[in-house]
Amino acid sequence: MKKNLPFVLIFLVIIFSCREKEPLKIGFLGTLTGSFSDIGIASRNAVTLAFEEVNQSGGIGGRPLELVVKDDMGDKDIAAAMVEELLKGGINIILGPTTSSIALSIIPFFSEEDLLFISSTVSTTELDNIDDNHLKFTTVSSRSQKLTNLLIDIEGINQVVFLNDLSNDSFARGYVKTFTPFFEKRGGTVLPTIDYEIDHDTSYYEIALEIYKLKPQGVIFLGDNRNSGLVCQQLAKLGYKGFLSSNAMTNDLILHGGSSVEGLMMISTYDPNNKAKEFLDLQANYRSRFGQDMNFAVKRNYEAARGLIDILRDNPGKTDSEYLKSAFLEKNQFFGVQGDLEMNEYGDVERPMYMFIINNGAIETLEETI
Amino acid sequence: MISTLLSWNLSRDIENRNALLTKTINRQIEEFFSTPNLIMSQLKGLLELIDDIEDHAIIDGELKASLGNVDFFDQVLILDKEGVVIHLYPFNDDIIGNDFSRQPLFQDTTEKDIHWSPVFISSITGKPTVSISLSFSQGIIVGQIDLAYLFKLISEIEIEKKGFAIITDQRGTVIVHPDNSLSEQRVNISNRKEVEDGRKGIYGRIITRWDERKYICSSSPISRFNWMLFIYQDYLEVYSLNRSIGLTMTLTILVALIVCLILTRIISSRILNPLLLLDHATRDITRGYYDTFEWETSYSELDRLAENFRKMMLAIGSREREIDGLKSHLANIIDSMPSLMIGVDNEFHVSLWNGAMVKLTHMTNDQAIGQNVFDAFPSLFSQKDNIEKCINHGLSIELNKVRNIFDKKEKYYDITIYPLIYNENRGAGIRIDDVTSMVNTEIMMQQSEKLNSLGKLSAGISHDLNNMLTPILGYGELLKDHLDKDETGQLYSEQILESAERARNLVRQLLVFSKKQNLEYKTLDINYVLLEFQKLLVHSIPENIKISFQLQEGLRGVNADRGQLEQVIMNLAINARDAMTNGGELNISTGQIYLNDPIEPVWEWNGAGYFVFLTISDTGQGMEPDVMNRIFEPFFSTKGNRGSGLGLSMVYGIIEQHKGYITVNSQDGRGTKFSIYLPASDNSKEDKIEKTSSSKSQGRGGKLLLVEDDESVRTMTESYLVKLGYQVLSGTNGEEGLNLFSENRSAIKMIITDVIMPKMNGKEMVIKAREFRPDIPVLYISGYSDNLINYKDSLEPHSAFLEKPFKLDKLHEIIRQLIF
């Protein structure tokens, strides 16, 4: 037996060394079905891509990253249940949520001790500059200023109406609430927001008619791009010729809006025509992996995922959320495909803003700066 | 082997089953989509017949008629050439007028073919949808098909218990999955190997994992849509049979192995263990243990082998012990040899260093071994060439009586260098022997023989010289008496007598050296003799030489001739004086010693006993060895004309004649010491010396018989006796003498006879004469020394002996003593 001992030991060493290291599980919470699923799916895909890339290069300290995806279906209760599910699975770092509405609905979780949310498309101002366990890779605080400048200074518009998809009501309300003082300060008027809810009986025509009746100089969509596009179709049919703008910038707007969205202008931190190498690489990789063009949600989530990966790499073996949050705030400078990002003391990222217009079924970047 | 075969069969079975399943699903999909295809084609035909495509009444009616009973279209749209919806079934006013120009289904539809769109989320239903579109002359017909049917189809396929099927579009986005959420969430699985391969047109079977479970995935294309079908079969389920067979076989093999192991154990305990014991024993032998072999009874063949092995072990052990003993013995011999022994290799490194070397150099064996021999023993450097010659040419070299090897000139060495070959290496053995004493003995022996020869020669010459000197001295004295009043005649005869006297002394000294002189032994106290002699000695030694005596009291007596002893002391003292021309010390000491063995090997040893010794040493110039070797030779002198060269020869002869021994130690510049050893006597000492009268007187008269063969001696003696008043009857040999005695038997007062004579010698004649007159006085006269001692030692009563040449007054004195 003694003589065989070395062989047994070698065998055991081989067996154990062959065993893959335990994956490091990271949660993802997003709206993957229903309204805003275009953002949710893009977000999930982006994070998936970032994780697949890091796993191909050996993972974090030899451990692969595993993304545990949860679909909140745009429902607050489901979202809370999903967070609980992730917590039960021992997961305390969650990329998401993807909408402001869900973010606001799960606020109590943001103060959970061992839980860290990193969102990229939650842009409600209600969560701006709060010291909680929620790090945002986006912010709208400066957007209101920029949008006011666009409307008043460039387009000469001083009366607008917001179109609010109730499935992301929180975001829209926050947005309007932040925007209004800026706009009004410049002499603008914000018409009462038109709310709508999408279900089997939803009539886009009626929504459009409601807008049309207000005769606004400008309509600003704060909802899902598919719905926005379809409303635009109806507005066009009604003969509305006013200014159109949308908060989100995805291809779905063009796909479903058709020619009716021609001339629609947007302000975004995302420049789809950027020529930075890192951006072009991401664009190509995303298309190769998912067969689709990327959008702002892809960019932001990819950057947020890369930020998380860097933090995990810099702090090997650390999964304590409080510790990692401190590490994020301490690092403050993060990789961005269109230039480095800076995180403020509340965990919010400041980004440059770009102006776009839809022209001939494509999104064009305007050179003018606001 | 069986397992591999089973596995191969199973694989083939899976492939067949999958092929069948794929074919079935494909057929079902084909069938599923063939109806909408047909309907859309029919619709196209209808629309081509209608002139005004915007005529709602006609178109709606046609659409309702065609699609009223069809449930798989979610929506059918008719777009104009700009992509704007002009008709819709079921009707929805909101959609009419919507611009679909940016939708892929509009952009990708060509005039000729039916176009199937990729899956997309319907803007109308918000669900994954696929559209079929055909162009016609005035626009495009689009049918949007809910994929719920496909979901149902796929869900109902039973692939074992845990298997499932997936359909993806060409991008890898899930279209149908048993978990509907995956399609609703538009999950893209193109990162999975099987999907990645499918996108490249590679289909087949691979092993993969899905949610930690292992599956066999079989892929195939759904060619109509460029979709892909993946059938996942649970690996464990598929291989459960194979596994159970494999498990059984593994268990069987394990059991067989265990049985084999047990059998092997049993067999090894009977075969292997004994062999292991032998193996251990072999190792023990290698380590030098020969008594450790223990054996357990095994097969008889092995027992016999073991017994032989045990005997072999004991034999080897005993042989090795013998060899060790021999080695140790040899080492002891080499170590204890008085010879210096050194072994060197061909590079002059020391390989052997015996005990004598250790003693000489104070360098231990361990320190010397391996060192350069000339570093270890620099004195050997003078022999480097010889050692080199020996190693290189295998020559033995012997050097005898080498004097200066250790810079000690008084020592002699024999050096033997002989070739050594060990382990095919050349080397040399060097043996150095101290032969100083042997060389000295040789020299002394040569000297001794030389002295003996000279003694014999001297004895022969002396006899003839004595016979010649006797008449010269006799007639000289007679002549002197005869020329009583002639002064000139007196002077001449005195010159003759003086020369003859010197010649007689010379002959006597020669006789002393040749140990043939007649000695008068008495038991003497040597200290007394020395004290008596001291006065005479002091007169002979100058004042610049200090004389000291250390005389041991209570010495035993010695049998010695006092005169001869004094002669010895005087000779040695005079020699000492001559060696100290510039002054010095003369020490004379005595002592007593018991000698078991001779001090010098050349002594003719007469056995152990007490010896009285006398030592005379000076602080003079000493002697070179060459001089010392010759000092006892007659006529050898370092004093030139001043010495006769017979002084030490006499000393030597006297001591030899006293059965004593003499040693001399001298070093050039350090003085000389003579030691004389005389055997101690058992008799009590006689200290006084008899004084004899040497006065001249007339004879008493009477007849004397004189027998002498030498005519001149006889005539001279007869003349002298007649002159003294005796009547002398003269005979020339024993017979003649005996005749004269017979004739005058009673008148003859005394016989004076030579000893050696022709016909009848003196002794025989006296014996016969004494038959008649036992008490008749006899005087033997002889110059032939060989017989002197014999006669002297065994003189019968009334007999005396006179050595030739004799002085006449001595003759007269003896005659008087014998007759009266």
Interface residues (C-beta under 8 A of the other chain):
Chain A: L32 T33 G34 S37 G40 I41 R44 N45 T48 E52 V69 D71 I198 S203 Y204 Y205 R226 G229 L230 Q233 Q234 A236 K237 I254 L255 H256 G257 G258 S259 S260 R289 F290 G291 Q292 G361
Chain B: G83 V84 D93 D94 G97 N98 D99 F100 S101 R102 Q103 I121 S123 G126 D169 Q170 R171 G172 T173 S181 E184 Q185 R186 N188 S190 N191
